Amino acid sequence: MGPTQRLLSSHEAAVYLGLGSRYAVYRLIASGQLPAVRLGSRIRLDLRDLDAMIESAKTVAPLRSPGVGRRTALRAAPMQLAPLQRRDRRRSEKHTSAPPIPERRR
């Protein structure tokens, strides 16, 4: 990507935005959050639109006084992940033991 290149491919836009794949960019386009330009059969994204989306996604935390706790600031992402909920998958007695093997007669 050159410094004067204004239109980016979906892969380049994903790298620029720090997304995992170009399919995340396609989802943003389909949801209307990101405008795109179709040139022939190719989809291109304007660098200015990517920068505008970044600016609109930023959240501004209010200024805190020294005595106020950290929980008053607005956050875009949670501080911790929710605990993993695991199902209790206990198997019954009859499923845990193997069936008896019949003896062969000679």
Phi and psi restraints in degrees (value plus and minus 20) as a CYANA .aco file:
   2 GLY   PHI    -100.5   -60.5
   2 GLY   PSI     143.0   183.0
   3 PRO   PHI     -88.5   -48.5
   3 PRO   PSI     -41.8    -1.8
   4 THR   PHI    -118.9   -78.9
   4 THR   PSI     -19.9    20.1
   5 GLN   PHI     -94.1   -54.1
   5 GLN   PSI     103.6   143.6
   6 ARG   PHI    -119.3   -79.3
   6 ARG   PSI     -54.8   -14.8
   7 LEU   PHI    -118.5   -78.5
   7 LEU   PSI     111.8   151.8
   8 LEU   PHI    -135.1   -95.1
   8 LEU   PSI     132.2   172.2
   9 SER   PHI     -94.6   -54.6
   9 SER   PSI     149.5   189.5
  10 SER   PHI     -84.5   -44.5
  10 SER   PSI     -56.3   -16.3
  11 HIS   PHI     -85.7   -45.7
  11 HIS   PSI     -65.5   -25.5
  12 GLU   PHI     -83.6   -43.6
  12 GLU   PSI     -58.2   -18.2
  13 ALA   PHI     -85.5   -45.5
  13 ALA   PSI     -58.1   -18.1
  14 ALA   PHI     -83.9   -43.9
  14 ALA   PSI     -61.6   -21.6
  15 VAL   PHI     -85.6   -45.6
  15 VAL   PSI     -62.0   -22.0
  16 TYR   PHI     -82.7   -42.7
  16 TYR   PSI     -59.9   -19.9
  17 LEU   PHI    -103.7   -63.7
  17 LEU   PSI     -30.6     9.4
  18 GLY   PHI      58.1    98.1
  18 GLY   PSI       6.7    46.7
  19 LEU   PHI    -110.0   -70.0
  19 LEU   PSI     140.7   180.7
  20 GLY   PHI     -90.4   -50.4
  20 GLY   PSI     -54.1   -14.1
  21 SER   PHI    -174.4  -134.4
  21 SER   PSI     150.1   190.1
  22 ARG   PHI     -90.7   -50.7
  22 ARG   PSI     -39.4     0.6
  23 TYR   PHI     -88.6   -48.6
  23 TYR   PSI     -48.3    -8.3
  24 ALA   PHI     -85.3   -45.3
  24 ALA   PSI     -56.5   -16.5
  25 VAL   PHI     -86.9   -46.9
  25 VAL   PSI     -61.2   -21.2
  26 TYR   PHI     -80.6   -40.6
  26 TYR   PSI     -58.5   -18.5
  27 ARG   PHI     -85.6   -45.6
  27 ARG   PSI     -59.4   -19.4
  28 LEU   PHI     -84.7   -44.7
  28 LEU   PSI     -57.9   -17.9
  29 ILE   PHI     -87.4   -47.4
  29 ILE   PSI     -65.5   -25.5
  30 ALA   PHI     -85.2   -45.2
  30 ALA   PSI     -52.4   -12.4
  31 SER   PHI    -101.8   -61.8
  31 SER   PSI     -27.5    12.5
  32 GLY   PHI      66.5   106.5
  32 GLY   PSI     -14.0    26.0
  33 GLN   PHI     -99.8   -59.8
  33 GLN   PSI     -38.5     1.5
  34 LEU   PHI    -157.0  -117.0
  34 LEU   PSI      97.8   137.8
  35 PRO   PHI     -94.0   -54.0
  35 PRO   PSI     128.9   168.9
  36 ALA   PHI    -156.1  -116.1
  36 ALA   PSI     139.2   179.2
  37 VAL   PHI    -137.1   -97.1
  37 VAL   PSI     109.6   149.6
  38 ARG   PHI    -120.7   -80.7
  38 ARG   PSI      99.2   139.2
  39 LEU   PHI    -135.3   -95.3
  39 LEU   PSI      81.3   121.3
  40 GLY   PHI      48.5    88.5
  40 GLY   PSI    -142.9  -102.9
  41 SER   PHI    -119.6   -79.6
  41 SER   PSI     -13.4    26.6
  42 ARG   PHI    -123.7   -83.7
  42 ARG   PSI     125.1   165.1
  43 ILE   PHI    -122.6   -82.6
  43 ILE   PSI     109.1   149.1
  44 ARG   PHI    -144.4  -104.4
  44 ARG   PSI     128.7   168.7
  45 LEU   PHI    -140.6  -100.6
  45 LEU   PSI     114.3   154.3
  46 ASP   PHI     -96.7   -56.7
  46 ASP   PSI     112.1   152.1
  47 LEU   PHI     -80.0   -40.0
  47 LEU   PSI     -54.4   -14.4
  48 ARG   PHI     -86.8   -46.8
  48 ARG   PSI     -56.5   -16.5
  49 ASP   PHI     -87.2   -47.2
  49 ASP   PSI     -57.3   -17.3
  50 LEU   PHI     -84.2   -44.2
  50 LEU   PSI     -63.8   -23.8
  51 ASP   PHI     -84.4   -44.4
  51 ASP   PSI     -58.4   -18.4
  52 ALA   PHI     -85.5   -45.5
  52 ALA   PSI     -58.7   -18.7
  53 MET   PHI     -85.7   -45.7
  53 MET   PSI     -59.8   -19.8
  54 ILE   PHI     -82.0   -42.0
  54 ILE   PSI     -65.1   -25.1
  55 GLU   PHI     -84.5   -44.5
  55 GLU   PSI     -59.3   -19.3
  56 SER   PHI     -93.5   -53.5
  56 SER   PSI     -42.0    -2.0
  57 ALA   PHI    -104.7   -64.7
  57 ALA   PSI     -32.7     7.3
  58 LYS   PHI     -89.4   -49.4
  58 LYS   PSI     122.1   162.1
  59 THR   PHI    -132.6   -92.6
  59 THR   PSI     124.5   164.5
  60 VAL   PHI    -128.4   -88.4
  60 VAL   PSI     101.8   141.8
  61 ALA   PHI    -102.5   -62.5
  61 ALA   PSI     118.5   158.5
  62 PRO   PHI     -87.4   -47.4
  62 PRO   PSI     132.6   172.6
  63 LEU   PHI     -86.3   -46.3
  63 LEU   PSI     120.3   160.3
  64 ARG   PHI    -129.8   -89.8
  64 ARG   PSI     125.4   165.4
  65 SER   PHI    -103.8   -63.8
  65 SER   PSI     137.4   177.4
  66 PRO   PHI     -78.3   -38.3
  66 PRO   PSI     -48.5    -8.5
  67 GLY   PHI    -105.2   -65.2
  67 GLY   PSI     -27.7    12.3
  68 VAL   PHI    -108.4   -68.4
  68 VAL   PSI     119.8   159.8
  69 GLY   PHI     -90.4   -50.4
  69 GLY   PSI     150.1   190.1
  70 ARG   PHI     -93.3   -53.3
  70 ARG   PSI     -39.3     0.7
  71 ARG   PHI     -93.0   -53.0
  71 ARG   PSI     -28.2    11.8
  72 THR   PHI    -101.8   -61.8
  72 THR   PSI     -37.8     2.2
  73 ALA   PHI     -96.9   -56.9
  73 ALA   PSI     124.0   164.0
  74 LEU   PHI     -94.7   -54.7
  74 LEU   PSI     119.6   159.6
  75 ARG   PHI    -149.8  -109.8
  75 ARG   PSI     119.1   159.1
  76 ALA   PHI    -101.6   -61.6
  76 ALA   PSI     -46.7    -6.7
  77 ALA   PHI    -149.1  -109.1
  77 ALA   PSI     128.8   168.8
  78 PRO   PHI     -87.6   -47.6
  78 PRO   PSI     132.2   172.2
  79 MET   PHI     -91.5   -51.5
  79 MET   PSI     -54.8   -14.8
  80 GLN   PHI    -151.8  -111.8
  80 GLN   PSI     134.5   174.5
  81 LEU   PHI     -99.4   -59.4
  81 LEU   PSI     131.5   171.5
  82 ALA   PHI     -86.9   -46.9
  82 ALA   PSI     128.4   168.4
  83 PRO   PHI     -84.7   -44.7
  83 PRO   PSI     127.1   167.1
  84 LEU   PHI     -92.0   -52.0
  84 LEU   PSI     106.4   146.4
  85 GLN   PHI    -112.9   -72.9
  85 GLN   PSI      97.7   137.7
  86 ARG   PHI    -128.5   -88.5
  86 ARG   PSI     120.9   160.9
  87 ARG   PHI    -103.6   -63.6
  87 ARG   PSI     127.7   167.7
  88 ASP   PHI    -101.7   -61.7
  88 ASP   PSI      90.1   130.1
  89 ARG   PHI    -132.7   -92.7
  89 ARG   PSI      39.6    79.6
  90 ARG   PHI    -100.3   -60.3
  90 ARG   PSI     115.2   155.2
  91 ARG   PHI    -113.7   -73.7
  91 ARG   PSI     129.8   169.8
  92 SER   PHI     -93.5   -53.5
  92 SER   PSI     144.1   184.1
  93 GLU   PHI     -79.6   -39.6
  93 GLU   PSI     -58.2   -18.2
  94 LYS   PHI     -91.2   -51.2
  94 LYS   PSI     -42.7    -2.7
  95 HIS   PHI    -109.0   -69.0
  95 HIS   PSI     -36.8     3.2
  96 THR   PHI    -105.9   -65.9
  96 THR   PSI     -46.5    -6.5
  97 SER   PHI    -117.2   -77.2
  97 SER   PSI     127.7   167.7
  98 ALA   PHI     -97.8   -57.8
  98 ALA   PSI     129.5   169.5
  99 PRO   PHI     -86.5   -46.5
  99 PRO   PSI     130.6   170.6
 100 PRO   PHI     -86.3   -46.3
 100 PRO   PSI     122.7   162.7
 101 ILE   PHI    -112.2   -72.2
 101 ILE   PSI     104.2   144.2
 102 PRO   PHI     -88.8   -48.8
 102 PRO   PSI     124.8   164.8
 103 GLU   PHI    -100.2   -60.2
 103 GLU   PSI     126.3   166.3
 104 ARG   PHI    -106.2   -66.2
 104 ARG   PSI     121.1   161.1
 105 ARG   PHI    -122.5   -82.5
 105 ARG   PSI     118.8   158.8
